[in-house]
Amino acid sequence: MTEHSADLVERVVAGDRRSLARAISAVEDAENIPLLASLHAHGGHTRVVGLTGAPGTGKSTLTDRLISQARERGLAVGVIAVDPSSPFTGGAVLGDRVRMQDHILDPGVYVRSMSTRGALGGLSTATEAALVVLDAAGFDLVFVETVGVGQSEVDVMALVDTTVVVVAPGFGDGVQAAKAGILEIGDIFVVNKADQPGADAVVADLTQMLELGVRGGWSPPIVRTSAIESSGIGEVWDAIERHRAQLGGPDGDVGRRERAAHAVRRALLARLGRQTATREIPSDLVEGILRRDFDPWTAAERLVQSD
C-alpha cells in the first residue's frame, strides 16, 4: 500500500467524511485490494441490516424511520442505497438527495447511493467493499437497501447480519417473490402500508408460508407498519434488536463463519473473473469451436485442466 493510501486509511478511521467518500469511490471505481485489506483490519464492530423487497413497497421511507430510531439511541448510522443503473450513464437513477431527507445534514448519518451497474442480486458489485470502508470508519449500524427482490436477487443475505423483507398490499408479486426465494433469507418480514386494503391477506399468506419451518431457533416475526405515518416502526426496531440478541448465541457464530466463507468465495471469483477477462484464448480452441469440433464449455474445461 502506498503512503498516500496509508494516509487515507488513517483519515477514514478517524472519521473524516471527505476521506470516507474518497475511499468508497476508490473501491467502487476500481478494486483496490491493498486499501481494502488495510481498512478490513480496522473493522469488525459494525452491525449490518439489509432491507429488501419489491419496488414501491416503501423500503426507503422505512429505512428513513429506522435511522431515526437508531439516532435516538445515539448510534452512528451509515446507509448504502443501491439504485437501478441508468441505461444511458451507468449511474444511479436515484440519488442521495432523493432519499433520507430528514438526515442529510445529520453528522451522525452517512448516506451513499450506488448503482447496480447491471449486477444481479439487487446489490452493487461494490457494496461489499463499501461496507468494509464504513466498518473501518466506526459506524455502529449500517443499513443496506437493495433495488428489489426476485429469484436471483437474494444475495444480500451473505453481506448482512439481519435481513428485513418488506412487502405491501397490492404488490402480490412481493409474496410471489417470497415463494421464489426470499422466504429463506428473511429474518424479519414487514408488511408496510398496513392501513391499506389487502394487508390482512398479505399477513395471512406470509404466516402460512413461514409456518413451514423455523431456522436456527429463530422464528421470523411479521410486523405491520405504515412507514409514511411512522406507525409500527418501533416494533420493527425491537424485532431487529431481538434478532441481534439471537446472533449473540451459537447460531450467530455459525452465521458469521458462513458469511466469512462467502466473502472468501466472492473474492476468489472476482480474482478469477479478472484473470479470465484478460486471458488470451489459444487459437486452436477458437478454431475448434468454429469448426464445431467441440463447444465453448469443453474448451473452458480444457483450459482449467491445463492450469
QUINOR-V702258 format. One record per residue. N is the residue number from 1. RES is the residue in one letter. OMEGA is omega in radians with two decimals (* if undefined). Layout:
# QUINOR-V702258
N,RES,OMEGA ; N,RES,OMEGA
This chain:
# QUINOR-V702258
1,M,-3.11 ; 2,T,3.11 ; 3,E,3.12 ; 4,H,3.13 ; 5,S,3.12 ; 6,A,3.10 ; 7,D,3.12 ; 8,L,3.11 ; 9,V,-3.12 ; 10,E,-3.11 ; 11,R,3.07 ; 12,V,-3.14 ; 13,V,3.12 ; 14,A,3.07 ; 15,G,3.14 ; 16,D,-3.03 ; 17,R,3.14 ; 18,R,3.11 ; 19,S,3.09 ; 20,L,3.11 ; 21,A,3.12 ; 22,R,-3.12 ; 23,A,3.13 ; 24,I,3.10 ; 25,S,-3.13 ; 26,A,-3.11 ; 27,V,3.13 ; 28,E,-3.06 ; 29,D,3.13 ; 30,A,-3.10 ; 31,E,-3.10 ; 32,N,-3.03 ; 33,I,3.10 ; 34,P,3.12 ; 35,L,3.12 ; 36,L,-3.13 ; 37,A,-3.14 ; 38,S,3.12 ; 39,L,-3.14 ; 40,H,-3.11 ; 41,A,-3.11 ; 42,H,-3.06 ; 43,G,3.09 ; 44,G,-3.06 ; 45,H,-3.06 ; 46,T,2.98 ; 47,R,-3.11 ; 48,V,3.13 ; 49,V,3.11 ; 50,G,3.04 ; 51,L,-3.09 ; 52,T,-3.12 ; 53,G,-3.12 ; 54,A,3.08 ; 55,P,3.10 ; 56,G,-3.12 ; 57,T,3.07 ; 58,G,-3.11 ; 59,K,-3.08 ; 60,S,3.12 ; 61,T,3.10 ; 62,L,3.10 ; 63,T,3.13 ; 64,D,-3.13 ; 65,R,3.12 ; 66,L,3.04 ; 67,I,3.13 ; 68,S,3.10 ; 69,Q,-3.12 ; 70,A,-3.12 ; 71,R,3.08 ; 72,E,-3.14 ; 73,R,3.06 ; 74,G,-3.12 ; 75,L,3.00 ; 76,A,-2.96 ; 77,V,2.98 ; 78,G,3.11 ; 79,V,2.98 ; 80,I,-3.13 ; 81,A,-3.08 ; 82,V,-3.06 ; 83,D,3.02 ; 84,P,3.10 ; 85,S,3.00 ; 86,S,3.12 ; 87,P,-3.10 ; 88,F,-3.06 ; 89,T,-3.06 ; 90,G,-3.14 ; 91,G,-3.14 ; 92,A,3.12 ; 93,V,3.07 ; 94,L,-3.12 ; 95,G,-3.12 ; 96,D,-3.02 ; 97,R,3.13 ; 98,V,-3.05 ; 99,R,2.93 ; 100,M,-3.04 ; 101,Q,-3.09 ; 102,D,-2.98 ; 103,H,-3.05 ; 104,I,-3.08 ; 105,L,-3.14 ; 106,D,-3.12 ; 107,P,3.13 ; 108,G,-3.12 ; 109,V,3.08 ; 110,Y,-3.11 ; 111,V,3.13 ; 112,R,3.03 ; 113,S,3.12 ; 114,M,3.12 ; 115,S,3.13 ; 116,T,-3.09 ; 117,R,3.07 ; 118,G,-3.10 ; 119,A,3.03 ; 120,L,3.06 ; 121,G,3.09 ; 122,G,-3.09 ; 123,L,3.00 ; 124,S,3.10 ; 125,T,-3.13 ; 126,A,-3.09 ; 127,T,-3.12 ; 128,E,3.12 ; 129,A,3.11 ; 130,A,3.09 ; 131,L,3.09 ; 132,V,-3.13 ; 133,V,-3.11 ; 134,L,3.09 ; 135,D,3.14 ; 136,A,-3.12 ; 137,A,3.02 ; 138,G,3.09 ; 139,F,-3.14 ; 140,D,-3.03 ; 141,L,3.06 ; 142,V,3.02 ; 143,F,3.03 ; 144,V,3.13 ; 145,E,-3.05 ; 146,T,-3.10 ; 147,V,-3.08 ; 148,G,-3.10 ; 149,V,3.11 ; 150,G,-3.06 ; 151,Q,-3.08 ; 152,S,-3.04 ; 153,E,-3.09 ; 154,V,-3.06 ; 155,D,3.00 ; 156,V,-3.09 ; 157,M,-3.08 ; 158,A,-3.07 ; 159,L,-2.97 ; 160,V,3.08 ; 161,D,-3.10 ; 162,T,3.13 ; 163,T,3.09 ; 164,V,3.13 ; 165,V,-3.08 ; 166,V,3.05 ; 167,V,-3.11 ; 168,A,3.07 ; 169,P,-3.12 ; 170,G,3.10 ; 171,F,-3.11 ; 172,G,3.13 ; 173,D,3.10 ; 174,G,3.11 ; 175,V,3.06 ; 176,Q,3.11 ; 177,A,3.11 ; 178,A,3.12 ; 179,K,-3.07 ; 180,A,3.14 ; 181,G,-3.03 ; 182,I,3.08 ; 183,L,-3.10 ; 184,E,-3.06 ; 185,I,-3.06 ; 186,G,3.00 ; 187,D,3.10 ; 188,I,3.10 ; 189,F,-3.14 ; 190,V,3.01 ; 191,V,-3.11 ; 192,N,-3.08 ; 193,K,-3.03 ; 194,A,3.09 ; 195,D,-3.12 ; 196,Q,3.12 ; 197,P,3.11 ; 198,G,-3.11 ; 199,A,-3.13 ; 200,D,-3.14 ; 201,A,3.12 ; 202,V,3.12 ; 203,V,-3.13 ; 204,A,3.13 ; 205,D,-3.13 ; 206,L,3.14 ; 207,T,-3.13 ; 208,Q,-3.12 ; 209,M,-3.09 ; 210,L,3.11 ; 211,E,-3.11 ; 212,L,-3.13 ; 213,G,3.07 ; 214,V,-3.07 ; 215,R,3.00 ; 216,G,3.13 ; 217,G,-3.12 ; 218,W,3.09 ; 219,S,-3.06 ; 220,P,3.11 ; 221,P,3.04 ; 222,I,-3.07 ; 223,V,3.07 ; 224,R,3.11 ; 225,T,2.87 ; 226,S,-3.02 ; 227,A,-3.12 ; 228,I,3.11 ; 229,E,-3.11 ; 230,S,3.13 ; 231,S,3.10 ; 232,G,-3.09 ; 233,I,3.11 ; 234,G,3.11 ; 235,E,3.08 ; 236,V,3.12 ; 237,W,3.13 ; 238,D,3.12 ; 239,A,3.09 ; 240,I,3.14 ; 241,E,3.10 ; 242,R,3.11 ; 243,H,3.07 ; 244,R,3.11 ; 245,A,3.10 ; 246,Q,-3.13 ; 247,L,3.12 ; 248,G,-3.14 ; 249,G,-3.12 ; 250,P,-3.14 ; 251,D,3.12 ; 252,G,3.12 ; 253,D,3.09 ; 254,V,3.14 ; 255,G,3.13 ; 256,R,3.11 ; 257,R,3.13 ; 258,E,3.14 ; 259,R,3.10 ; 260,A,3.12 ; 261,A,3.09 ; 262,H,-3.13 ; 263,A,3.11 ; 264,V,3.13 ; 265,R,3.13 ; 266,R,3.12 ; 267,A,3.13 ; 268,L,3.12 ; 269,L,3.12 ; 270,A,3.14 ; 271,R,3.12 ; 272,L,3.13 ; 273,G,3.12 ; 274,R,3.13 ; 275,Q,-3.11 ; 276,T,-3.09 ; 277,A,-3.09 ; 278,T,-3.07 ; 279,R,3.09 ; 280,E,-3.12 ; 281,I,-3.12 ; 282,P,-3.07 ; 283,S,-3.13 ; 284,D,3.08 ; 285,L,3.12 ; 286,V,-3.14 ; 287,E,3.13 ; 288,G,3.10 ; 289,I,3.14 ; 290,L,3.12 ; 291,R,-3.09 ; 292,R,3.05 ; 293,D,3.06 ; 294,F,-3.03 ; 295,D,3.14 ; 296,P,-3.10 ; 297,W,3.07 ; 298,T,3.11 ; 299,A,3.13 ; 300,A,3.12 ; 301,E,3.11 ; 302,R,3.11 ; 303,L,3.14 ; 304,V,-3.12 ; 305,Q,-3.11 ; 306,S,-3.12 ; 307,D,*
